[in-house]
Amino acid sequence: MLGFIVNPVSGNGRGAMVWKQLEEELRQRNVAYLVRKTSMAGEAKQLAVDMLQNGSVTGIVAVGGDGTVNEVVNGIHESQVACAFGHIPAGSGNDFARGHNLPRDPLQALEKILQGNVTKTIDVLQLNGMVAINSVGAGLDGQVAVTANRARYKRWLNKIKLGVLAYFLAVVRVLLTYKPCSVTVVIDDRQETLENVWLIAVANISSYGGGMQICPDAVPDDGRADICVVSHASRWSLLRAFPLIYTGKHVHHPAARFFRGATITIQSERPMVVHADGEMAGVTPITVNVARRRLTILS
């Protein structure tokens, strides 16, 4: 039996509307299911743990955005129970769905999940006792994630289906005041000491922040993360170059350097805010380990 964890307020209420469609379809098809709805941030993780510990479900489907995906996957990780994971996107960014070519239409996404005959096993990124499946970022992008999640304008943009602009506006706001710093990055056995670092993104899929192609070549099941380091650039040159990230053309910018590895340690001269899948995950120093093919997803 499938368990559904629904975030009704994701996408400024889109989660509730999507679940209404799904529920009607499940009933018409006489599909047995279990559903739990979140009422506060962080609750999806515990709901996933409870579902799996009760032994009533063999797979869990997250209905919501990337934050809901992150919480449910962390619940699966914490429970240590083998479980397939499905996702029906209903958020503002939906990078997980984009990264795995999941249908945006709720009923089409449900159909693929119910068929259950297409699965793949992907890597997860482990840090600070938790996991991420899209990306981990330190520095400017960590502060951007915090700013975007707290911004009042995110709700209004979601209402007019322009939620991805929340990240763009947050980047502009943060970039105007953020101060880069010196960072030492150890990638497997290779050490890089860099000055004037703006951000370090550790990616399992190509995009974050609602479609920003931060690491266009990232592959989620190769046992390695792609790393983008942005450094040695002026504030205004970064602002001018920022639109390039939506097409991945920033890979040719002299401020961007790219690496690939399975263990990434980041140390900085002062604490840098860290995000995991767009959610606050502490500050540096951190170590990110790639756990190869740890999560089975219905795709």
N, C-alpha and C positions, 0 to 999 in steps of 0.2 A: 504494500500500500504506500502511496505517495503522501508525504506531508508537505503542506504549503505554509510558508511563513510570509505573511503579508504586512508590508508597511503602508498603512492607508494614507499617510501624509506625504509619502515620497512624490516628487514631482508636483508639489503643491496640490495634493489631493488626487493625482492621477492614479496612485496605487489603489485607492478605494474604487475608482471607476473601472480599472482593469480587472480587479478581483470580481466585481459584479458580473462582468462578461464571462470570466472563467468559471465562476460558480454555476451559472446557468448552463454552460456547456457541459460541465462535469455531471450535473444532475440529469440533463437530457440523455447523456450517454451511460448513465447508471455506473459511473466510476466511483469506486470506494476511495475516500481520501480523508485526511485529517487536516484541519486548518487552525492556525493560531495567528492572531493579529497583534502587532506591537502597539504599545501605548506610550513608549518613551525611548529615547536614544539608548542604545546598548542592549535592549531587551531581546533582540533577535538571536543573539548568541546563546543566551540561557534557554530560550525556547527550543533551539536546535539541540542543545545538550539534553533537555528533558525528553524530547521526542525520541532520541536515539537510546537513551538509558531505559526508557519504557519498553523498548523493543517492538514498537508498533509500526514502524516505517522502515522501508528499505531504501528510500531516496527522499531527499528534501529539495523543494523548489522555493527559491527566494523570489518574491514578487515585490519589486522596488527598484532602487537605484544601486550604485556601486557601494554605498555605505552599508546597505542591507546585505549585499553580497558578501562584503568583508565580514560582517558580524556572523552570518550563518556559517561561512567557511571556518571561522574561528571556533564556532561551536562544534562543528564536525571534528576539527583538529583536537579540541580539548577532550571530546568524548572518547576518542580513540576507537570508534566503531566504524567499520567499513560501510560506506554509504555513497551512493551516486548523488551528484549535485546537478540541479537544473536551475535555470534562471529565466524569468519573464520580465523584460525591462520595463520599468515604470518610473524612472528617475529623470534627472535633468541632464546628466552627462552620459551615462550608459556606456562607459568605455569597455567594460567586460563583454557586453553584448557585441559591441563593435569589433573588439579584438578577436572574437571567436565566431564572427559571422552569424550570430543568432538572429532569428526573425524579429523585427520590431513590432509586427502585428501580434497582439496577445494570443489570438486563437491559432495562428500559424505556429507560434512558439509552443503553445500547449500541445498541438498535434504532434510535433516532433518529439516532445518529451513523452507523450503517451505511447508513441510507437516504440520508443526505447531501444531501437536497433542501431543507433548511431552514437557511439561513445568515444571519447578519447581521454587519455590520462595526461594531466599537465603538471608542471612543476609548481611549487609554492616557494615563496620567499619567507624565511624564518628570521625573526628579530625580536629581542626583548620579550621572549616567551609567547609571542603571537605570530600570526602568519599574514602575509599579503599575497594576492594573486595577480594584481595588475602591476603595481609599482611601489617603490619606496623612494622618497625624496628628502633631501636635506638642504637647508638654506632658503633661498628665495622661494622655491616652490612649496616648501613646508609652510612658510609664512603665508603664502598665497592661499593654500588650502584652508588654513585656519580663518583667514580673512573672508574668503568666499562663503564658508559655511556659516559664519556669523552675520553676514551682510543681510540687511533687510530687503535690499533690492533683489536678492535672489528669488524671494517669494513672488514678487511682482513680475519678474521676467519669466518665471515658470508659468504664471497665469496666461501669458501671451505666447507660450511655447518658444521662448528665447532664453531658456535657462542656461545654455552654454555660455551666454554672454557674461554671466556672473563671474566666471573664471577670468575672462578677458579684462573686465573692469577691475577685478582684484589684482591682477598682474600690474596694471597701470598704477593703481594706488600704492602697492607695496614697492614697486620699482623706484618710485620717486623718493623714497626715504631709506630703503634698505642699504646696509653697508656690507660689502663683501669682506672676506677675511682669508687668512692663510689656512690651508687644509693639507693633511697628509692622508692619502688613500692607499691602502694595501689591497691589491687585487690578486688573489692567490699568492704567489710568491713575488709579485712585482710591486714595488713601492714608488709612488709618485708624490712629490711635495710641490704644491702649487700655491702661488700667491694670488690675491685678488679674486678669490673664487666666489661666484654668485650662487651656483647651485650644483648639486650632484644628484642625478636621477638614476635609480637602479630599476630597470624595467624588465618585466616578464612578457609584456605585450607592447605593441608599438605606440599606443596612445595613452594619454591621461588628460585630466582637466577638461573633459568634454570634447575630445577630438584632436588635441595637440599631439602631433606625431613626433614625440620626443626621441624615440629610438626606433626608426622605421624598420630596422632589420631584426627586431627582437622576435624570438621564437619561444613559445611557452612550454616546449617539451624537449629542449635540447640539453638540459642540465646546466645551463649557464644563463646568467643575466647579462643584458646589455647595459652599459653604463655611459651616461652622457655627463661630462663635466664642462661647465661654462665658466670661463675665467679670462682675466686680462682683457677686459672690455670696459669702455666708458658706459655710464648710465644711459646716455642718449643714443649711443650706437646700438645698445641692446633694445631700446625702445623702438628704434627704426627697424631693426631686424626681426622684431617679435612676430610679425605676421607670417614669416617664413616657416615657423614651427608648425603651422596648420597643414602645410604640404610636405613637410620633411626636408625642405630645401636648406634649412639651417645647418645641415650636415656639412655644407661647404663653407660655412662662416668660420673665420680664423679663431673666433672665441670658443668654438665648440670642439671638444676632443672626445673620442669614443674608445671604449674598452669593452672587454668581455671576460667574465670569470664566474666562478662558483662560490667564492668566499670574498666578501668585500668589507673591509673595515674602514671607517671614516672617523678621523680625529680632526678637531679644529681648534684654533687658538681661542675661540670663545664658543659657547654652546650655540648650535644651529638647530632650529626647529625641524623636527622630522615628521613626515606624514607617511602613513601606510594606506594605500588605496584612497587617498584623499582625506583620511581621518588622522587627527593628532596622535602621534605615537612616541612622544618624548623628545629628547634632544640628544645631540652628539655628546660623547662618542657612541657609535653603534657598530655592530657587526651583523651583516646580512648573509645568511647561508641559503644556497639554493638546494631545496630538497627535491630530487628528480622524480618526476611522475608520481606525485603523492596524492593527487585528487582526480577522481574520475568524474567527468562532466557529461551530461546528456546534451548533445549538440546536433 
